[in-house]
Amino acid sequence: MISVLGRGNRDPSLAPDQWQAYPTLPGERIAVIDVIRGVAIFGILVVNMMYFAWPFYHEAAGIALSATRADRVIEIGIWFFAEGKFITMFSLLFGVGVAMLIERAVLQGADQTRLLVRRMASLLLIGLVHTVFFWAHDVLVYFALIGFMLLLFRNSPPRQLQRWVVAVLLLPIVATAGIVGMSAYRRATSETAVGIESAAAQQQAWFAELYERALEVYRSGSFLEVTGQRVLDFVMEFAGGFLMSSLFLILGMFLTGLYIGKLRLLQDQDSHVLWWRKLLVRCAPIGVLGSLLFVYGRWAGDPLSQSWPAVFRAVGAFAGAPALSLTYVSAIVLLTRSSWGYKALAPFAAVGRTALSNYLLQSVICTTLFYGYGFGLFGRITPAPGLLLTLVIFSVQLILSNIWVRYFRYGPAELLWRRLTYS
C-alpha cells in the first residue's frame, strides 16, 4: 500500500522512476480488512498455543497431549474450527495487500517490482530474527519466501488467478492420494508390507527421540541451548511441513487474496455484497464437510502411515480449511455492515492495525512463559488450560492495541517494516 510523496502527488521535476513511494496513512486504511486481520491474529494464537507449549514432534511420535476429556474436546474443536483456517485468512489478506500495493504503484508511477522485493526481503529479515531468537515455528519466513513468488503472478488477470488457485490447492490432494494408492499396492505383498511397517516404526522411534530431546532443552536449557534447538526445529519443519504442505496452502491463499484485491472485493465491499453472500453460502458446506474429514483424518490415522486417513486430512487441509476460512471472512464482511456487528467487531481492528507487532508479542510472551530461561512451563499445559491462557493473552493484546492506536499511527514492528521497505 503506497502513496506518492506522502499525499498521492507526483513531483513534476522528477522522472517517473524517481517518484518515491510511502506507506498508507492510517486515514486511508480499510476498517474491515483490519478487523479480519485482528480476528486472524486471535485464531493463530489459538492454534499456536500447543506448539508454544509442547515439542511439535509429538504427533509424529504418537504422543497425545490430551490428559482429560475436556482436553480432548478442546483439541478436536481446534482441529475443526481453527487448524489451518486462520493462517489461510492471514495469507488471504497478505495477497490482498500485495494487490493494493501493485494497484497504487501503477496509478502513481512507482516501481512495483522494487517495492515488492524490498517488502519481502525486509519481512524475511524480521522473520529470520524471530525464528532464531524467539520461536522456531515462525510463519513470516514462509510468507516472505512465497511472497517473492507473487512476482510471477502480479500481472495475471483474475480469471487466470482462479485457475492457479484451484491447481495449487488441488495438487497436494492428488499427490497424497497417489502416494497412498501406491503404498496400498505395495502392501499387497506380505514382504513389502512388513518392510513398510518396519520403516514407519523406525521413523516414529526417531521422532520420539527428537521429542524427548526438545522437551528437555526447552524446559530446562539455557538461552543458547534453546536457540540451537530452535534452529534444528525450524530446519525439520521447513523440510517437512513447508515444502510438503504449507507452500501450497499459503501460495493458494496468497493468489486468492490477489484475486480478491484485483477485483476490489474488500476495498469496495459495499458494491459487492451479493458476491460475499454467495461466497458464504457456497463455502460454508464445503468448509464444514472438509473440516469433518480433517478431524477424522487426524483421529484415525498415524501421520507417518501412508493410509487413506491421510487423504482425508489432505482434503480437509487444502479444501476444507480455505473454504471455512473464506466463510469466516464473508461472515465478518457481512456482519460489519450492520451497526451492532461493526460495534462488536470494531475492537479487533486495532489488533489488525498492529498485527505484526501482536504476532511477535505472542511469541515473546509465550516463550517467556514456557521456556526454561523463563517460567519453565514447557510440556505442562494441556489444550483446555491452553485455551484459557490464549483468551487471557489475547484479551490483554486487545486492550493494549486499542490504547496504542489512540496515540501512535503504527505498531513498532509495522514501523520497522515500513522503514525497511520504503527507505
C-alpha positions as CSV (number, residue, x, y, z in Angstrom):
1,M,0.0,0.0,0.0
2,I,1.6,3.2,-1.1
3,S,1.0,6.9,-1.6
4,V,3.4,9.1,-3.6
5,L,5.2,11.9,-1.8
6,G,3.1,11.2,1.2
7,R,0.0,12.8,-0.3
8,G,-0.5,11.0,-3.5
9,N,1.0,13.7,-5.7
10,R,3.8,13.5,-8.2
11,D,6.7,15.9,-8.3
12,P,6.9,17.0,-12.0
13,S,10.6,17.8,-11.6
14,L,11.4,14.1,-11.2
15,A,11.5,11.4,-13.7
16,P,8.9,8.6,-13.2
17,D,11.4,6.1,-11.9
18,Q,12.4,8.7,-9.2
19,W,8.9,9.1,-7.7
20,Q,9.1,8.0,-4.1
21,A,6.6,5.5,-2.5
22,Y,5.3,5.9,1.0
23,P,3.2,3.5,3.2
24,T,-0.5,4.0,3.6
25,L,-1.5,6.6,6.1
26,P,-3.9,5.5,8.9
27,G,-6.8,7.5,7.5
28,E,-6.5,5.6,4.2
29,R,-6.9,2.2,5.9
30,I,-10.0,-0.1,5.2
31,A,-11.6,-0.9,8.5
32,V,-13.0,-4.3,7.6
33,I,-9.5,-5.6,6.5
34,D,-8.1,-4.6,9.9
35,V,-11.0,-6.3,11.6
36,I,-10.4,-9.6,9.7
37,R,-6.7,-9.4,10.3
38,G,-7.3,-8.9,14.1
39,V,-9.6,-11.9,14.2
40,A,-6.9,-13.9,12.3
41,I,-4.3,-13.0,14.9
42,F,-6.6,-14.4,17.6
43,G,-7.2,-17.6,15.7
44,I,-3.5,-18.1,15.0
45,L,-2.7,-17.9,18.8
46,V,-5.5,-20.5,19.5
47,V,-3.7,-22.9,17.2
48,N,-0.1,-22.0,18.1
49,M,-0.6,-22.3,21.8
50,M,0.1,-26.0,21.9
51,Y,3.1,-25.5,19.6
52,F,4.4,-23.0,22.1
53,A,3.8,-25.4,25.0
54,W,5.0,-28.8,23.5
55,P,7.5,-30.2,21.0
56,F,6.0,-30.2,17.6
57,Y,7.2,-33.7,17.1
58,H,4.5,-35.1,19.4
59,E,2.1,-36.1,16.6
60,A,4.7,-37.9,14.5
61,A,6.0,-39.6,17.7
62,G,2.5,-40.8,18.5
63,I,2.3,-38.9,21.8
64,A,-1.1,-37.4,22.8
65,L,-1.2,-34.1,24.6
66,S,-4.7,-34.6,25.9
67,A,-5.0,-35.6,29.6
68,T,-8.7,-35.3,30.2
69,R,-12.0,-35.4,28.3
70,A,-12.1,-31.6,28.3
71,D,-8.6,-31.5,26.7
72,R,-9.8,-33.9,24.0
73,V,-12.9,-31.9,23.3
74,I,-10.9,-28.6,23.1
75,E,-8.3,-30.3,20.9
76,I,-10.9,-31.6,18.4
77,G,-12.7,-28.2,18.4
78,I,-9.4,-26.5,17.5
79,W,-8.8,-29.0,14.7
80,F,-12.3,-28.3,13.3
81,F,-12.7,-24.6,13.8
82,A,-9.2,-23.2,13.8
83,E,-6.4,-25.5,12.5
84,G,-5.4,-24.1,9.1
85,K,-8.3,-21.6,9.0
86,F,-6.7,-18.5,10.4
87,I,-3.3,-18.9,8.8
88,T,-5.2,-19.1,5.5
89,M,-7.2,-16.0,6.5
90,F,-3.9,-14.1,7.2
91,S,-2.5,-15.4,3.9
92,L,-5.5,-14.2,2.0
93,L,-5.1,-10.7,3.5
94,F,-1.4,-10.7,2.6
95,G,-2.4,-11.3,-1.0
96,V,-5.0,-8.5,-0.9
97,G,-2.3,-6.2,0.5
98,V,0.0,-7.1,-2.4
99,A,-2.8,-6.3,-4.9
100,M,-3.4,-3.0,-3.2
101,L,0.3,-2.2,-3.3
102,I,0.5,-3.0,-7.0
103,E,-2.6,-1.0,-7.8
104,R,-1.3,2.1,-6.2
105,A,2.1,1.7,-7.6
106,V,0.7,1.5,-11.1
107,L,-1.5,4.6,-10.5
108,Q,1.3,6.6,-9.0
109,G,4.1,5.6,-11.3
110,A,6.3,3.8,-8.6
111,D,8.4,0.7,-9.3
112,Q,6.2,-2.1,-8.1
113,T,8.8,-4.8,-8.5
114,R,11.3,-2.9,-6.4
115,L,8.7,-2.3,-3.7
116,L,7.6,-6.0,-3.6
117,V,11.2,-7.2,-3.4
118,R,12.1,-4.8,-0.6
119,R,8.9,-5.6,1.2
120,M,9.5,-9.3,1.1
121,A,13.2,-9.0,1.8
122,S,12.6,-6.9,4.9
123,L,9.9,-9.3,6.1
124,L,12.3,-12.2,5.6
125,L,14.9,-10.4,7.8
126,I,12.3,-9.9,10.5
127,G,11.2,-13.5,10.3
128,L,14.7,-14.9,10.5
129,V,15.4,-12.9,13.6
130,H,12.1,-14.0,15.1
131,T,12.9,-17.7,14.2
132,V,16.4,-17.8,15.6
133,F,15.9,-15.8,18.8
134,F,12.3,-16.4,19.7
135,W,10.2,-19.1,18.0
136,A,11.0,-21.9,15.6
137,H,7.6,-22.1,14.0
138,D,7.6,-18.6,12.7
139,V,5.4,-18.0,9.6
140,L,6.9,-14.8,8.5
141,V,9.8,-16.5,6.7
142,Y,7.4,-18.7,4.8
143,F,5.3,-15.6,3.9
144,A,8.4,-13.8,2.6
145,L,9.7,-16.7,0.6
146,I,6.3,-17.3,-1.0
147,G,5.8,-13.6,-1.4
148,F,8.7,-13.5,-3.8
149,M,6.8,-16.0,-5.9
150,L,3.9,-13.5,-6.3
151,L,6.2,-11.5,-8.7
152,L,5.3,-14.2,-11.2
153,F,1.6,-13.7,-10.8
154,R,1.3,-9.9,-10.2
155,N,0.1,-9.2,-13.7
156,S,-2.1,-12.2,-14.1
157,P,-5.8,-11.4,-14.8
158,P,-8.4,-12.5,-12.2
159,R,-9.7,-15.4,-14.2
160,Q,-6.2,-16.9,-14.6
161,L,-5.6,-16.4,-10.9
162,Q,-8.7,-18.5,-10.2
163,R,-7.3,-21.4,-12.2
164,W,-4.0,-21.1,-10.4
165,V,-5.7,-21.3,-7.0
166,V,-7.5,-24.5,-8.0
167,A,-4.3,-26.0,-9.4
168,V,-2.1,-25.1,-6.4
169,L,-4.6,-26.4,-3.8
170,L,-5.6,-29.5,-5.8
171,L,-2.0,-30.6,-6.4
172,P,-1.2,-31.8,-2.8
173,I,-4.5,-33.6,-2.6
174,V,-3.8,-35.5,-5.8
175,A,-0.2,-36.2,-4.7
176,T,-1.3,-37.5,-1.3
177,A,-3.9,-39.8,-3.0
178,G,-1.3,-41.1,-5.4
179,I,1.2,-41.8,-2.6
180,V,-1.4,-43.6,-0.5
181,G,-2.6,-45.6,-3.6
182,M,1.0,-46.7,-4.3
183,S,1.5,-47.6,-0.7
184,A,-1.7,-49.7,-0.7
185,Y,-0.5,-51.5,-3.8
186,R,2.9,-52.2,-2.2
187,R,1.2,-53.5,0.9
188,A,-0.4,-56.2,-1.2
189,T,2.6,-58.5,-0.7
190,S,3.4,-59.6,2.8
191,E,7.1,-58.9,2.4
192,T,6.7,-55.4,1.3
193,A,4.0,-54.7,3.9
194,V,6.5,-55.8,6.7
195,G,9.1,-53.5,5.3
196,I,6.8,-50.5,5.2
197,E,5.6,-51.1,8.7
198,S,9.2,-51.5,9.9
199,A,10.2,-48.2,8.3
200,A,7.3,-46.4,9.8
201,A,8.1,-47.8,13.3
202,Q,11.7,-46.7,12.9
203,Q,10.6,-43.2,11.9
204,Q,8.2,-43.0,14.9
205,A,11.0,-44.0,17.2
206,W,13.3,-41.3,15.7
207,F,10.6,-38.7,16.2
208,A,10.1,-39.9,19.8
209,E,13.8,-39.3,20.4
210,L,13.5,-35.8,18.9
211,Y,10.5,-35.2,21.1
212,E,12.3,-36.1,24.3
213,R,15.3,-34.0,23.4
214,A,13.2,-30.9,22.6
215,L,11.2,-31.4,25.8
216,E,14.3,-31.4,27.9
217,V,16.0,-28.5,26.1
218,Y,13.0,-26.1,26.0
219,R,12.0,-26.9,29.6
220,S,15.4,-26.5,31.3
221,G,18.0,-25.4,28.7
222,S,19.9,-22.1,28.6
223,F,19.1,-19.5,26.0
224,L,22.0,-20.7,23.9
225,E,20.8,-24.3,24.1
226,V,17.3,-23.3,23.3
227,T,18.5,-21.3,20.3
228,G,20.2,-24.3,18.9
229,Q,17.1,-26.4,19.4
230,R,15.0,-23.7,17.6
231,V,17.2,-23.8,14.6
232,L,17.0,-27.6,14.4
233,D,13.2,-27.5,14.7
234,F,13.0,-24.8,12.0
235,V,15.0,-26.9,9.6
236,M,13.0,-30.0,10.4
237,E,9.7,-28.2,9.9
238,F,10.9,-26.5,6.8
239,A,12.0,-29.7,5.2
240,G,8.7,-31.5,6.1
241,G,5.9,-29.1,6.7
242,F,6.8,-26.2,4.5
243,L,7.9,-28.0,1.3
244,M,5.2,-30.7,1.6
245,S,2.2,-28.6,2.6
246,S,2.5,-25.0,3.8
247,L,3.9,-23.9,0.5
248,F,0.8,-24.9,-1.4
249,L,-1.7,-23.7,1.2
250,I,-0.1,-20.3,1.7
251,L,0.5,-19.8,-2.0
252,G,-3.1,-20.8,-2.9
253,M,-4.4,-18.3,-0.4
254,F,-2.0,-15.6,-1.5
255,L,-3.3,-16.0,-5.0
256,T,-6.9,-15.9,-3.7
257,G,-6.1,-12.7,-1.9
258,L,-4.5,-11.3,-5.1
259,Y,-7.7,-12.2,-7.0
260,I,-10.0,-10.5,-4.4
261,G,-7.7,-7.5,-4.3
262,K,-7.6,-7.1,-8.1
263,L,-11.4,-7.1,-8.2
264,R,-11.5,-4.7,-5.2
265,L,-14.0,-7.0,-3.4
266,L,-12.8,-5.9,0.0
267,Q,-11.7,-2.4,-0.8
268,D,-15.2,-1.7,-2.1
269,Q,-17.3,-4.3,-0.3
270,D,-20.4,-2.1,-0.5
271,S,-20.6,-2.7,-4.2
272,H,-20.1,-6.5,-3.8
273,V,-22.4,-7.5,-1.0
274,L,-24.2,-10.1,-3.2
275,W,-20.8,-11.6,-4.1
276,W,-19.9,-12.0,-0.4
277,R,-23.3,-13.6,0.3
278,K,-22.9,-16.1,-2.5
279,L,-19.4,-16.9,-1.3
280,L,-20.6,-17.5,2.2
281,V,-23.4,-19.9,1.0
282,R,-21.0,-21.8,-1.3
283,C,-18.1,-22.1,1.0
284,A,-19.8,-22.9,4.3
285,P,-20.9,-26.5,3.4
286,I,-17.5,-27.3,1.8
287,G,-15.7,-25.9,4.8
288,V,-17.8,-27.9,7.3
289,L,-17.5,-31.2,5.4
290,G,-13.8,-30.7,4.8
291,S,-13.2,-29.9,8.4
292,L,-15.0,-33.0,9.5
293,L,-12.8,-35.1,7.1
294,F,-9.8,-33.3,8.6
295,V,-10.8,-34.2,12.1
296,Y,-11.4,-37.8,11.1
297,G,-8.0,-38.0,9.4
298,R,-6.3,-36.6,12.5
299,W,-8.2,-39.0,14.8
300,A,-8.0,-42.2,12.7
301,G,-4.6,-42.1,11.0
302,D,-1.0,-42.2,12.1
303,P,0.6,-39.2,10.3
304,L,3.6,-41.4,9.3
305,S,1.5,-44.2,7.8
306,Q,0.6,-43.8,4.2
307,S,-3.0,-44.8,4.7
308,W,-6.4,-43.4,3.5
309,P,-6.9,-41.1,6.5
310,A,-4.0,-39.1,5.1
311,V,-6.1,-38.4,2.0
312,F,-9.0,-37.2,4.3
313,R,-6.5,-34.9,6.1
314,A,-5.3,-33.5,2.8
315,V,-8.8,-32.8,1.6
316,G,-9.5,-31.1,4.9
317,A,-6.3,-29.1,4.8
318,F,-6.4,-27.9,1.2
319,A,-10.1,-27.7,0.5
320,G,-11.9,-27.6,3.9
321,A,-9.6,-25.1,5.6
322,P,-9.6,-22.5,2.8
323,A,-13.4,-22.8,2.4
324,L,-14.1,-22.4,6.1
325,S,-11.6,-19.5,6.2
326,L,-13.5,-17.8,3.3
327,T,-16.7,-18.5,5.2
328,Y,-15.3,-16.6,8.2
329,V,-14.1,-13.7,6.0
330,S,-17.5,-13.5,4.3
331,A,-19.4,-13.5,7.6
332,I,-17.2,-10.7,9.0
333,V,-17.7,-8.6,5.9
334,L,-21.4,-9.0,6.1
335,L,-21.6,-8.6,9.9
336,T,-19.6,-5.3,9.8
337,R,-22.3,-3.8,7.5
338,S,-24.7,-3.7,10.5
339,S,-24.2,-1.2,13.3
340,W,-24.3,-3.9,16.0
341,G,-22.0,-6.2,14.1
342,Y,-19.5,-3.4,13.5
343,K,-19.6,-2.3,17.1
344,A,-19.0,-5.9,18.3
345,L,-16.0,-6.5,15.9
346,A,-14.5,-2.9,15.8
347,P,-12.1,-3.6,18.7
348,F,-10.3,-6.2,16.6
349,A,-9.4,-3.5,14.1
350,A,-6.7,-2.1,16.5
351,V,-5.2,-5.6,16.7
352,G,-5.3,-5.8,12.9
353,R,-3.6,-2.4,12.5
354,T,-0.7,-3.7,14.7
355,A,-0.9,-7.3,13.5
356,L,2.8,-7.9,13.0
357,S,3.6,-6.4,16.4
358,N,1.0,-8.5,18.1
359,Y,2.1,-11.7,16.3
360,L,5.7,-11.1,17.6
361,L,4.5,-10.2,21.0
362,Q,2.7,-13.5,21.3
363,S,6.0,-15.2,20.8
364,V,7.7,-13.1,23.4
365,I,5.0,-13.7,26.0
366,C,4.6,-17.5,25.3
367,T,8.3,-18.4,25.1
368,T,8.9,-16.5,28.3
369,L,6.1,-18.5,30.0
370,F,7.1,-21.9,28.6
371,Y,10.9,-22.0,28.1
372,G,13.5,-22.8,30.7
373,Y,15.0,-19.3,30.7
374,G,11.6,-18.0,31.6
375,F,9.0,-19.8,33.8
376,G,9.7,-23.3,32.5
377,L,6.1,-24.4,31.9
378,F,7.0,-26.2,28.7
379,G,5.3,-29.6,28.4
380,R,2.9,-28.9,31.3
381,I,0.0,-27.0,29.8
382,T,-2.6,-29.2,28.0
383,P,-5.2,-28.0,25.5
384,A,-8.0,-26.9,27.9
385,P,-5.9,-24.6,30.1
386,G,-4.0,-23.6,27.0
387,L,-7.2,-22.2,25.5
388,L,-7.9,-20.3,28.7
389,L,-4.3,-18.9,28.6
390,T,-4.9,-17.9,24.9
391,L,-8.0,-15.9,25.9
392,V,-6.1,-14.1,28.7
393,I,-3.2,-13.2,26.5
394,F,-5.3,-12.0,23.6
395,S,-7.6,-10.0,25.9
396,V,-4.5,-8.1,27.1
397,Q,-3.4,-7.6,23.5
398,L,-6.9,-6.4,22.6
399,I,-6.8,-3.8,25.3
400,L,-3.2,-2.7,24.7
401,S,-3.7,-2.4,20.9
402,N,-6.8,-0.2,21.3
403,I,-4.8,2.1,23.7
404,W,-1.8,2.1,21.4
405,V,-3.6,3.2,18.2
406,R,-5.0,6.2,20.1
407,Y,-1.5,7.7,20.3
408,F,0.5,6.1,17.5
409,R,0.0,5.6,13.8
410,Y,1.7,2.2,13.6
411,G,2.9,-0.6,15.8
412,P,6.6,-0.8,16.5
413,A,7.1,-3.8,14.2
414,E,5.0,-2.2,11.5
415,L,7.0,1.0,11.7
416,L,10.3,-1.0,11.3
417,W,8.9,-3.0,8.3
418,R,7.8,0.2,6.6
419,R,11.1,1.9,7.1
420,L,13.0,-1.1,5.7
421,T,10.6,-1.2,2.8
422,Y,10.3,2.5,1.9
423,S,13.6,4.0,2.9
